[in-house]
Amino acid sequence: MGGSPEDKATYEFSVTGTIERRGQSYGAPIDDGAVTRDPDIDVIGDDGASVEGRLGGGGDAYRITGEITEFEVEDEDAVEVYVDGERIDTDE
């Protein structure tokens, strides 16, 4: 997921498997150096299958297993979401 310094957005998502924080973009069009790792801002739930985070000026990257079951973002126009390097529509 990526955002710009002017466009800040909060997000939440859940999966049927697990979520891990990563410092690489894995094919999304964002430099690995711009991928942020802020465990105080981007929090993986105790269940390991949900996350709440915030973007602004960089990108957040996660390794997930399973299917995305829920995705909510505060400002969809401020965020681009990629899965396996392919941009996805967050409304689906």
Sine and cosine of phi, psi and omega as CSV:
sin_phi,cos_phi,sin_psi,cos_psi,sin_omega,cos_omega
0.00,0.00,0.62,-0.79,0.00,-1.00
-0.68,-0.73,0.51,-0.86,0.05,-1.00
-0.59,-0.81,0.07,-1.00,0.01,-1.00
-0.90,-0.43,0.29,-0.96,0.00,-1.00
-0.86,0.52,-0.52,0.85,-0.01,-1.00
-0.98,0.21,-0.48,0.88,-0.07,-1.00
-0.94,-0.33,0.99,-0.14,0.04,-1.00
-0.99,-0.13,0.60,-0.80,-0.03,-1.00
-0.52,-0.86,0.57,-0.82,0.13,-0.99
-0.98,-0.21,0.44,-0.90,-0.03,-1.00
-0.55,-0.83,0.32,-0.95,0.12,-0.99
-0.59,-0.81,0.62,-0.78,0.18,-0.98
-0.47,-0.88,0.34,-0.94,0.00,-1.00
-0.72,-0.69,0.45,-0.89,0.03,-1.00
-0.73,-0.69,0.26,-0.96,0.04,-1.00
-0.98,0.18,-0.27,0.96,-0.01,-1.00
-0.94,-0.33,-0.87,-0.48,-0.05,-1.00
-0.76,-0.65,0.31,-0.95,0.01,-1.00
-0.79,-0.61,0.73,-0.68,0.11,-0.99
-0.80,-0.60,0.63,-0.78,0.09,-1.00
-0.95,0.30,0.60,-0.80,0.04,-1.00
-0.70,-0.71,0.42,-0.91,0.03,-1.00
-0.96,-0.29,0.34,0.94,0.01,-1.00
-0.81,-0.59,0.46,-0.89,-0.05,-1.00
-1.00,0.08,-0.29,0.96,0.04,-1.00
0.76,0.65,0.76,0.65,0.11,-0.99
1.00,-0.10,-0.22,0.97,0.09,-1.00
-0.95,0.30,0.52,-0.86,-0.07,-1.00
-0.98,0.21,0.89,0.46,0.07,-1.00
-0.62,-0.78,0.67,-0.74,0.02,-1.00
-0.89,0.45,0.63,-0.77,0.03,-1.00
-0.83,0.56,-0.54,0.84,0.01,-1.00
-0.92,0.40,-0.31,0.95,0.01,-1.00
-1.00,-0.05,-0.10,1.00,0.04,-1.00
-0.97,0.22,0.85,-0.52,-0.05,-1.00
-1.00,-0.07,0.45,-0.89,0.07,-1.00
-0.76,-0.65,1.00,-0.02,-0.06,-1.00
-0.89,-0.45,1.00,0.09,-0.06,-1.00
-0.89,0.45,-0.32,0.95,0.05,-1.00
-0.99,0.17,-0.39,0.92,-0.03,-1.00
-0.98,-0.19,-0.67,0.74,-0.02,-1.00
-0.97,-0.25,0.96,-0.27,-0.18,-0.98
-0.92,-0.39,0.85,-0.53,0.12,-0.99
-0.99,0.13,0.73,-0.68,-0.02,-1.00
-0.90,0.44,0.33,-0.94,0.02,-1.00
-0.85,0.53,-0.45,0.89,0.00,-1.00
-0.97,0.23,-0.21,0.98,-0.02,-1.00
0.95,0.30,0.10,0.99,-0.08,-1.00
-0.86,-0.51,0.16,0.99,0.02,-1.00
-0.58,-0.81,0.40,-0.91,0.01,-1.00
-0.55,-0.84,0.57,-0.82,0.16,-0.99
-0.84,-0.55,0.75,-0.66,-0.05,-1.00
-0.50,-0.87,0.01,-1.00,0.00,-1.00
-0.61,-0.79,0.70,-0.72,0.05,-1.00
-0.94,-0.33,0.46,-0.89,0.11,-0.99
0.14,-0.99,0.99,-0.12,0.05,-1.00
1.00,-0.06,0.15,0.99,0.01,-1.00
-0.25,-0.97,-0.44,-0.90,0.02,-1.00
-0.66,-0.75,0.37,-0.93,0.10,-1.00
-0.89,-0.45,0.65,-0.76,-0.01,-1.00
-0.75,-0.66,0.64,-0.77,0.00,-1.00
-0.70,-0.72,0.50,-0.87,0.20,-0.98
-0.98,-0.19,0.83,-0.56,-0.01,-1.00
-0.86,-0.51,0.49,-0.87,0.19,-0.98
-0.89,-0.45,0.45,-0.90,-0.02,-1.00
0.99,0.12,-0.27,-0.96,-0.05,-1.00
-0.97,-0.25,0.52,-0.85,0.13,-0.99
-0.97,0.26,0.84,-0.54,-0.05,-1.00
-0.97,-0.23,-0.38,0.92,-0.01,-1.00
-0.49,-0.87,0.65,-0.76,0.07,-1.00
-0.54,-0.84,0.83,-0.55,0.04,-1.00
-0.75,-0.66,0.68,-0.74,0.05,-1.00
-0.68,-0.73,0.63,-0.78,-0.06,-1.00
-0.90,0.44,-0.70,0.71,-0.06,-1.00
-0.72,-0.70,1.00,-0.06,-0.08,-1.00
-0.86,0.51,-0.50,0.87,0.00,-1.00
-0.95,0.32,-0.31,0.95,-0.04,-1.00
-1.00,-0.03,-0.10,1.00,-0.15,-0.99
-0.78,-0.63,0.66,-0.75,0.18,-0.98
-0.90,-0.43,0.75,-0.66,-0.04,-1.00
-0.89,-0.45,0.73,-0.68,0.00,-1.00
-0.81,-0.59,0.65,-0.76,0.13,-0.99
-0.82,-0.57,0.84,-0.55,-0.04,-1.00
0.80,0.59,0.63,0.78,0.04,-1.00
0.99,0.16,-0.03,1.00,-0.01,-1.00
-0.96,-0.29,0.76,-0.65,0.03,-1.00
-0.93,0.36,0.69,-0.72,0.01,-1.00
-0.88,-0.47,0.38,-0.92,0.07,-1.00
-1.00,0.03,0.86,-0.50,-0.06,-1.00
-0.96,0.27,-0.12,0.99,0.05,-1.00
-0.99,0.15,-0.26,0.96,-0.08,-1.00
-1.00,0.07,0.00,0.00,0.00,0.00
